[in-house]
Amino acid sequence: MKPNKVLALILALAMLIAPMLIMKPVRAVPSPYYTVQPVAVSPLTDINASFYGLETPATPSPVGKNFIVEIHLLNGAGVSGVEVKFDFSNIATYATVITFQDFAGQVGGVLNAPILTTKDGFYTATEDKVNSTTAPFNSTVGIPAKYWFAGASMGGPWTGADGLVVKITFQIIKQPQSLSGEPDYYDKLEIVFADYVGTGTLDPTMQGTLHIDTALPEYPAIPHIYVDPAAYFAANLDDVFNVNVMITADAFWDVAGFDINFTYDPTLISLQSCGPGNFLGGDVWGWNDTTVPGKVWAVFTKLSNPTPSAGTDSLLTMTFKVIYLSTTYPPLGCALALGPTDLASWAHPERIYAPWLGSMTAVELPYPTYHSRTDGIYTSPFQAPGPNVDLYDQYPFPYGGQGPNEHSDSFAPQALVCLYAKVTYGGDRVTNKLVVFEIHNAHGDKITLLQNYTDWYGVATVCFRIPMTDMTPGVWDPAIFGWWNVIATVELDQVTVNDTMAFQVGWLVQVLSVTPENAPYLKYTDVMNFTAVVQTIHEQPLWALISVDSYDTQGYPIGESAWWVLINATRVAGNPGNTTGGIYTYPNIIQGIPTWARVGLARVTGYALTDWPRNGGTPYGPQAVPTTFQIKMS
């Protein structure tokens, strides 16, 4: 049925059943007209001051937030029927319809109740009725494209001045992205058909607008160039080792070339070979310049770019030979240094933002704006002249105390400690020599002596366990917890030499505290929010399973949050007092409050485990001292 026939039929029906009304003559009034008024729903922000326009700013993102389109009839006194079609198919890429609520015959709405309606709901582009009124729409006829209302008052002409026809709720599903070169989105919120029954002539509709500002550029992490290994400690003269210049880069940067200067000390190591790595692929062109001692200048570029180079891989691979042996401690070393460095991105004329700016050719990604870098360290091998003993334990270099008077990484109570003393003369092993080990606890008291002969390799080995005294559980013996010291002594050709090593005894990982934030919590409206502080005294990185568990006043478990962390203390060579414990803070640990939880004084604590107990995991140390907080009704 044609739209202009719908209102005529409704009005005819209404006149048959509505009571006769005697209308007083009135003076001419302004003509009625419809308006489309978009309204932001908090937390969506609207920066357009007009009633008829909605504009969302570039930040924060409007995606996932709602707005309402209100359709009003103004100057509608004397109107007894209305019909509108609001078409929203044009905004479907950026906003999806959620639901509607019509207001005809209601307080604040157009027309007087009761209302006789023939059209009220969502319709497809071909004007087939969509049965659902709320998303998600599973109609077999298609997706909503417009809202259509047609109705007439059975209670006499309306006398209002501004009446709502409908409120339609939408959700924003997309924001233009500047990194994709997308401009602001701007389109009409449009009534495509409007009619009414009453006196006067219908004035043109005040249509609405939707304006979604383009998101500000949010670049992925800039490419990072680094030396691998980060630290190389040579063991012997004439050893050969590899050094790679690595890169980690997102595909967005489309790195297609590099210009790298790499420097080292040519009196300590000698360059054996150099070539391009795998990051750029096989279709590359460039050169290595190694004519200056101690410097590698490498320039390479891709000749084709079927896919952007991305991920982590090598830019440059080098092989070195150890040519210097240190006879003093600490041994000599040098930086494996990067700089100056430059990267280039493949041409992207479609990108109008920096650094491309629409360029038809490749562009630079200069340091430090568009890439970062980290140098490496090389340390020469050490060989003591004459008689020498080196004391160390089972931990790998440099964490085991290798080197004169170096400290070792930490041990837990009751852990097995194996001590090694390598005896040499002029760097050569000395076998069948008795070495004595003296162990002092954290109070400085000698607790034992151990000794053994050096083996074929010149190494004497002894082992012992760190005791755990049977003090009151939860009270830690200060003679056990702290820094221990070991002295290894041997006599060579009537010359006595020794080495010392310190190590810390304590809980390798421990949750120090769990703090409730903004407590007390209301049982039915709040969530619990905790902050955990975790400490490790171990210098070698450790994986730890952290669990924060809460309990109500009757001991019912009401919340649990668990996650894996990789943590370590900061090692500084030499004096053990220079090594600082690793303190890690984890905020915003959110837990809901079950409806069955008891109100009252609750508590929360934290655990640090090697793994889940079901997998054989055990505690690294005691749990955090429980912290109490209130859960209230209101």
C-alpha positions in Angstrom: 0.0 0.0 0.0 1.3 3.4 -0.9 2.4 5.5 2.2 -0.1 8.3 1.6 -3.0 5.8 1.7 -1.9 4.4 5.1 -2.8 7.4 7.2 -6.1 7.9 5.3 -7.2 4.4 6.1 -6.1 4.8 9.8 -8.0 8.1 10.1 -11.1 6.7 8.5 -11.1 3.8 11.0 -10.5 6.1 13.9 -13.4 8.4 12.9 -15.7 5.4 12.9 -15.0 4.4 16.4 -13.8 7.7 18.0 -16.4 9.9 19.8 -17.6 13.0 18.0 -15.5 16.0 19.1 -16.6 19.6 18.9 -13.5 21.7 18.0 -13.3 25.4 18.8 -11.9 27.5 15.9 -8.3 28.4 16.5 -5.9 30.9 15.1 -3.3 29.9 12.6 -0.3 28.1 14.2 3.1 27.3 12.9 3.2 24.3 10.6 4.3 21.0 12.1 7.6 19.4 11.3 9.7 16.4 12.2 13.2 16.4 13.7 15.9 13.8 14.0 17.9 14.3 17.2 20.9 11.9 18.0 21.8 11.7 21.7 25.0 10.1 23.1 24.5 7.5 25.8 27.2 7.7 28.5 30.1 7.0 28.3 29.9 8.0 24.6 31.1 11.6 24.2 29.3 14.1 21.9 31.3 17.2 20.8 28.6 18.6 18.6 26.5 21.3 20.3 23.6 21.0 17.9 20.5 19.1 18.8 20.6 17.6 15.3 24.2 16.4 15.1 26.3 13.8 17.0 30.1 13.9 16.7 32.4 11.6 18.5 36.0 12.7 19.2 39.0 10.9 18.0 39.7 9.6 21.4 38.5 7.7 23.4 37.3 5.2 20.9 33.5 5.3 20.4 33.4 1.6 19.3 31.1 -0.5 21.4 29.3 2.6 22.8 25.7 3.5 22.1 23.7 6.5 20.9 19.9 7.0 20.5 18.1 8.6 17.6 15.0 10.5 18.8 12.4 11.4 16.2 10.2 14.3 17.4 7.1 16.0 15.9 7.1 19.8 16.7 4.2 22.3 16.4 1.9 19.3 16.2 -1.2 20.7 18.1 -4.3 19.4 16.3 -2.5 16.4 14.7 -4.5 13.2 14.9 -2.2 10.8 12.8 1.5 10.5 12.0 3.7 8.4 9.7 7.5 8.4 9.4 10.1 6.2 7.8 13.6 6.5 9.1 16.2 4.8 6.9 19.5 3.9 8.6 20.9 1.5 6.0 23.5 4.2 5.0 25.2 4.0 8.4 25.3 0.2 8.7 29.1 0.0 8.2 29.7 2.2 11.3 26.7 1.6 13.5 24.3 -1.3 14.1 20.7 -1.0 15.3 20.0 -2.5 18.7 16.3 -1.8 19.5 13.6 0.8 19.6 10.8 2.2 21.8 7.9 4.0 20.4 6.2 6.8 22.4 2.9 7.4 20.6 0.2 7.9 23.1 2.6 7.9 26.1 3.7 10.6 28.4 6.0 12.9 26.4 5.0 11.2 23.2 3.0 12.3 20.2 -0.8 11.7 19.8 -3.4 10.9 22.4 -4.1 7.4 23.6 -5.5 5.0 22.6 -3.5 4.6 19.4 -4.5 2.6 16.3 -1.2 1.6 14.6 -0.6 -0.2 11.3 3.1 0.2 11.1 5.5 0.0 14.1 8.9 -1.7 13.8 11.9 -2.5 11.8 11.7 -3.3 8.1 14.2 -4.5 5.5 15.3 -2.4 2.5 12.4 -3.9 0.5 10.0 -3.0 3.4 9.4 -6.6 4.6 8.6 -6.6 8.3 11.4 -7.8 10.6 9.7 -9.8 13.4 12.4 -9.1 16.1 12.5 -5.8 17.9 15.9 -6.2 19.5 19.3 -7.4 18.3 20.4 -10.0 17.4 18.0 -10.2 14.5 17.3 -13.7 13.2 14.6 -12.7 10.8 14.3 -14.9 7.7 13.2 -11.8 5.6 16.5 -10.0 6.0 18.3 -7.4 8.2 16.7 -4.2 9.4 17.3 -1.2 7.2 14.6 1.3 8.4 12.1 2.0 11.1 8.5 2.7 10.0 5.7 4.0 12.2 2.1 4.8 11.1 -0.6 5.4 13.7 -3.7 7.6 14.5 -5.2 8.8 17.8 -8.6 7.4 18.8 -8.8 9.9 21.6 -9.1 13.1 19.7 -6.5 15.5 18.2 -3.2 15.9 20.0 -2.6 19.3 21.8 1.1 19.0 22.5 3.9 21.1 21.0 6.8 18.6 21.0 6.2 14.9 21.0 8.4 11.9 20.7 7.6 9.4 18.0 10.3 6.9 18.8 13.7 6.3 20.3 16.0 4.0 18.3 19.2 2.7 19.9 22.4 2.1 17.9 25.8 0.9 18.7 28.9 2.2 17.0 30.9 -0.7 15.5 33.7 1.0 13.6 35.9 4.1 13.8 37.9 5.4 10.8 41.6 4.8 11.3 44.2 7.4 10.3 46.8 4.7 9.9 44.7 3.3 7.1 44.2 6.7 5.5 40.5 6.8 6.3 38.9 10.3 6.7 36.2 11.2 9.3 33.0 9.4 8.8 30.0 11.8 8.1 26.5 10.9 7.0 22.8 11.7 7.4 20.4 10.4 9.9 17.5 10.7 7.6 13.7 10.5 7.6 12.9 9.4 4.0 9.2 9.8 4.3 7.0 11.9 6.6 3.3 12.6 6.8 0.6 13.6 9.3 -3.2 14.1 9.5 -4.2 17.5 10.7 -4.5 21.1 9.6 -1.8 23.1 7.9 1.1 22.1 5.8 4.0 19.9 6.9 7.3 21.8 6.9 10.6 20.1 5.8 12.2 17.7 8.3 15.2 18.8 10.4 17.4 15.8 9.6 20.2 14.6 11.8 23.9 13.8 11.2 26.4 11.3 12.5 30.0 12.3 12.5 32.7 9.9 13.8 36.2 11.5 14.0 39.1 9.4 12.7 41.1 7.7 15.4 44.5 9.2 16.1 47.5 7.2 14.9 48.3 4.3 17.2 51.5 2.9 15.9 52.7 -0.5 16.8 56.0 -0.8 18.7 58.8 0.6 16.7 61.4 -1.8 15.3 64.1 -2.8 17.8 67.6 -3.7 16.7 69.8 -5.6 19.2 73.0 -7.7 19.5 72.6 -11.4 20.2 74.1 -12.7 22.4 73.6 -9.7 24.7 76.7 -10.7 26.6 79.4 -13.1 25.5 82.0 -14.3 28.0 84.9 -16.1 26.2 86.3 -19.2 27.8 89.5 -19.8 25.9 92.0 -18.2 23.5 91.3 -19.0 19.9 87.6 -19.8 20.5 85.3 -19.0 17.6 81.8 -17.6 18.3 78.9 -16.0 16.3 77.3 -12.5 16.8 74.0 -11.6 15.2 72.5 -8.2 14.7 68.8 -9.0 15.3 65.6 -7.1 14.6 62.1 -7.4 16.0 59.6 -5.5 13.8 55.8 -5.4 13.2 54.7 -6.0 9.6 53.2 -2.5 9.7 56.6 -1.0 9.4 57.4 -3.0 6.3 61.2 -2.8 6.9 62.8 -3.2 3.5 66.4 -2.2 4.1 69.1 -1.2 6.6 72.3 0.8 7.0 74.1 -0.5 10.1 77.5 0.4 11.7 78.8 -2.2 14.1 81.9 -1.6 16.2 84.1 -3.8 18.5 87.7 -3.9 19.8 89.9 -5.5 17.2 92.7 -6.1 19.8 90.4 -8.5 21.6 88.5 -10.3 18.8 89.1 -10.8 15.1 86.3 -10.7 12.5 86.3 -14.0 10.5 83.2 -13.5 8.3 80.2 -11.3 7.8 77.0 -11.5 5.7 73.3 -10.5 5.6 70.8 -12.3 7.8 67.4 -13.8 7.1 65.0 -11.0 8.0 64.8 -9.4 4.5 64.6 -12.7 2.7 66.7 -14.0 -0.1 66.1 -11.3 -2.8 68.5 -8.6 -1.5 71.3 -6.4 -2.7 74.0 -4.6 -0.7 77.5 -4.8 0.7 79.7 -5.2 3.8 82.6 -2.8 4.3 85.2 -4.2 6.8 88.2 -2.2 5.7 88.3 -0.2 9.0 89.6 -2.4 11.8 87.0 -2.8 14.5 84.1 -1.7 12.3 81.5 -3.4 10.1 79.4 -1.2 7.8 76.6 -3.1 6.2 74.0 -1.8 3.8 71.3 -4.1 2.3 67.9 -3.7 0.7 65.1 -5.8 -0.7 64.7 -6.0 -4.4 61.2 -7.2 -4.2 58.5 -7.1 -1.5 55.9 -9.9 -2.0 55.2 -9.8 1.7 56.3 -7.4 4.4 59.2 -8.6 6.5 58.1 -9.1 10.1 58.8 -10.8 13.4 62.2 -11.5 14.9 65.2 -12.5 12.8 68.7 -11.6 11.9 69.8 -8.5 9.8 73.5 -9.3 10.0 75.5 -12.4 10.9 79.2 -12.3 12.0 81.8 -14.8 13.2 84.6 -13.7 15.5 87.8 -15.4 16.9 89.1 -14.8 20.4 92.7 -13.3 20.1 93.4 -11.9 23.6 93.7 -13.7 27.0 93.4 -11.6 30.1 95.8 -12.3 33.0 94.3 -9.7 35.3 90.8 -9.6 36.9 88.3 -8.4 35.9 89.3 -9.4 32.3 89.2 -6.9 29.5 86.1 -6.5 27.4 84.4 -4.2 24.9 81.1 -3.1 23.7 79.5 -4.8 20.7 78.1 -1.5 19.7 75.4 -0.4 17.2 75.4 3.0 15.7 74.8 4.9 13.7 71.9 2.8 12.3 69.1 3.5 9.9 66.2 1.5 8.6 64.1 2.0 5.5 60.4 1.1 4.9 59.0 0.1 1.5 57.1 2.8 -0.3 53.5 3.3 0.8 52.0 6.3 -1.1 48.6 5.5 0.4 49.8 6.4 3.9 49.4 10.1 4.4 50.9 10.2 7.9 54.5 10.2 9.1 57.0 8.9 8.2 55.6 8.1 4.8 53.6 11.3 4.1 52.3 9.9 0.8 55.8 9.3 -0.6 56.1 7.3 -3.8 59.5 6.0 -2.7 61.0 4.2 0.3 61.3 6.3 3.4 63.7 6.3 6.3 62.9 4.9 9.8 65.6 6.9 11.7 66.9 6.3 15.2 65.6 7.0 17.8 62.1 8.1 16.5 61.3 5.1 14.4 63.6 2.4 15.8 65.4 1.5 19.0 68.6 -0.4 19.5 70.6 -2.3 22.2 74.3 -3.0 22.2 76.0 -6.2 23.4 79.0 -6.9 25.6 82.1 -9.0 25.1 84.4 -10.2 27.9 87.8 -11.8 27.3 88.8 -15.1 28.8 90.7 -14.9 32.1 93.8 -16.9 33.0 95.6 -16.2 36.3 99.4 -16.4 36.1 101.1 -18.8 38.5 99.1 -20.8 41.2 95.4 -20.1 41.3 92.1 -21.5 42.5 88.7 -20.5 41.2 85.7 -21.3 43.5 82.2 -21.7 42.0 79.1 -23.8 42.3 76.6 -25.6 40.1 75.0 -22.5 38.6 76.1 -21.6 35.0 78.5 -18.7 34.3 78.2 -15.9 35.4 75.7 -16.9 38.1 77.8 -19.5 39.8 80.6 -17.3 41.2 83.1 -18.0 38.5 86.0 -15.6 38.7 88.0 -14.2 41.7 85.8 -13.4 44.7 82.6 -13.4 42.7 79.3 -14.1 44.3 76.8 -16.8 43.4 73.1 -16.8 42.8 70.8 -17.6 45.7 69.7 -20.9 47.2 66.6 -21.9 49.2 66.7 -23.5 52.6 67.5 -27.2 52.5 68.8 -26.9 48.9 71.8 -28.9 47.8 74.9 -26.8 47.2 77.8 -28.3 45.2 81.1 -26.4 45.4 83.9 -26.7 42.8 87.4 -25.4 43.1 89.5 -25.4 39.9 93.2 -25.4 40.6 95.6 -24.2 37.9 99.2 -23.1 37.5 99.6 -20.6 34.6 96.2 -21.7 33.3 97.1 -25.4 33.3 95.2 -27.9 35.4 96.7 -29.3 38.6 95.5 -32.8 39.6 95.5 -34.7 42.9 95.7 -31.6 45.2 93.7 -31.4 48.4 91.4 -28.4 48.5 89.6 -27.4 51.8 86.3 -25.6 51.8 85.2 -23.5 54.9 81.5 -22.6 55.0 80.1 -19.7 57.1 76.4 -19.1 57.7 74.5 -15.8 57.6 75.8 -14.9 61.2 79.4 -15.4 60.1 79.7 -18.6 62.1 81.7 -21.5 60.6 79.3 -24.4 60.2 81.5 -27.0 58.5 84.7 -27.9 56.7 84.8 -30.0 53.5 87.7 -31.2 51.4 88.5 -33.3 48.4 91.2 -34.0 45.8 91.3 -32.3 42.4 90.3 -34.6 39.6 91.9 -35.1 36.1 90.6 -31.7 35.1 92.0 -30.0 38.2 88.6 -29.6 39.9 87.8 -30.6 43.5 84.1 -31.2 44.2 82.2 -31.2 47.5 78.4 -30.9 48.3 76.3 -30.1 51.3 72.7 -29.1 52.1 71.7 -25.8 53.7 70.1 -26.7 57.0 66.6 -25.5 58.1 66.4 -25.3 61.9 63.2 -26.4 63.7 62.3 -23.1 65.1 58.6 -22.1 65.5 57.0 -22.5 62.0 56.8 -19.2 60.3 59.8 -17.8 62.2 63.0 -17.8 60.1 66.4 -18.4 61.7 68.6 -15.3 61.0 71.6 -17.6 61.0 70.1 -19.4 57.9 68.4 -16.5 56.1 71.0 -14.0 54.7 74.4 -14.0 53.0 76.6 -17.1 53.4 80.3 -17.2 52.6 82.6 -19.9 51.4 86.5 -20.0 51.3 88.4 -22.5 49.2 92.1 -22.8 50.0 94.9 -24.9 48.3 98.7 -25.0 48.5 100.7 -25.2 45.3 104.5 -25.4 45.5 104.5 -24.0 49.0 102.3 -21.1 47.9 98.8 -20.9 49.5 96.0 -19.4 47.3 92.4 -19.1 48.0 89.1 -17.8 46.5 85.9 -16.6 48.2 82.3 -16.8 47.2 79.1 -15.4 48.8 75.6 -16.5 48.2 72.2 -15.6 49.6 69.9 -18.0 51.3 66.2 -17.3 51.4 62.8 -17.8 49.7 63.5 -17.6 46.0 60.1 -16.1 45.2 57.6 -14.8 47.7 54.3 -12.9 47.6 55.1 -10.1 50.1 51.7 -8.6 50.3 48.2 -8.5 48.8 46.4 -5.2 49.4 42.6 -4.6 48.9 42.1 -1.3 47.1 39.1 0.9 47.9 37.7 -1.5 50.5 35.2 -2.1 52.1 33.2 -3.7 49.2 29.5 -3.8 48.8 28.4 -7.4 48.2 25.9 -6.9 45.5 27.3 -3.9 43.6 31.2 -4.0 43.9 34.0 -6.1 42.7 37.1 -6.8 44.8 40.3 -5.1 43.6 43.7 -6.2 44.9 47.4 -5.3 44.4 50.0 -8.0 44.9 53.7 -7.3 45.5 56.1 -10.2 44.6 59.8 -10.5 45.4 62.5 -12.7 44.1 66.2 -12.9 45.3 67.2 -15.1 42.4 69.3 -13.5 39.7 68.6 -16.1 37.0 65.1 -15.6 35.6 62.5 -17.9 37.2 59.0 -18.8 36.1 56.6 -18.6 39.0 52.9 -19.3 39.3 51.3 -16.5 41.4 47.9 -17.1 42.9 45.8 -14.5 44.9 43.0 -16.1 46.9 40.2 -14.5 48.9 38.0 -16.0 51.6 34.9 -14.7 53.3 34.4 -14.3 57.1 33.5 -18.0 57.4 36.4 -19.3 55.4 34.5 -19.9 52.2 36.8 -19.4 49.1 35.2 -16.6 47.2 37.8 -15.6 44.6 41.0 -16.8 42.9 43.3 -15.2 40.4 46.4 -17.0 39.0 49.0 -16.1 36.4 52.5 -17.0 35.4 55.4 -14.5 35.7 59.0 -14.5 34.6 61.0 -12.6 37.2 64.6 -12.1 38.4 66.7 -10.0 40.7 69.3 -7.5 39.2 72.8 -8.9 39.2 75.8 -6.7 39.7 79.2 -8.5 39.5 81.5 -8.5 42.5 80.2 -7.3 45.8 77.0 -9.2 46.6 75.6 -6.1 48.2 75.3 -4.5 44.8 72.7 -7.1 43.7 69.2 -5.8 44.3 66.1 -8.0 44.9 63.5 -8.0 42.1 60.3 -6.3 43.3 57.3 -6.7 41.1 53.9 -5.0 41.6 50.7 -6.4 40.0 47.7 -4.0 40.4 44.0 -4.4 39.3 43.5 -8.0 40.3 39.7 -8.1 40.0 37.5 -10.7 41.6 33.8 -10.7 41.8 31.9 -11.4 45.0 29.6 -14.4 44.9 26.0 -13.9 46.0 26.4 -16.6 48.5 29.4 -15.0 50.2 29.0 -14.1 53.9 29.2 -10.4 54.8 31.8 -9.5 57.4 35.6 -9.6 57.8 37.1 -11.3 54.8 40.8 -12.0 54.0 43.1 -12.3 51.0 46.5 -13.8 50.6 49.0 -14.8 47.9 51.0 -17.8 46.9 54.1 -18.4 44.8 54.5 -21.9 43.3 56.8 -23.7 40.9 53.7 -25.1 39.2 50.2 -26.3 40.0 50.2 -29.0 42.7 48.5 -31.4 40.3 51.6 -31.1 38.1 54.0 -31.7 41.0 54.4 -28.0 41.8 55.6 -26.9 45.3 55.8 -23.5 47.1 58.7 -21.3 46.5 58.1 -19.9 50.0 55.5 -19.0 52.5 52.2 -17.3 51.5 51.7 -13.6 52.1 50.4 -12.6 55.5 46.6 -12.4 55.1 45.1 -9.0 54.8 41.6 -8.4 56.1 38.9 -6.3 54.6 35.1 -5.8 55.0 32.3 -7.1 52.8 29.1 -5.2 53.5 25.5 -5.4 52.5 25.3 -1.6 51.8 
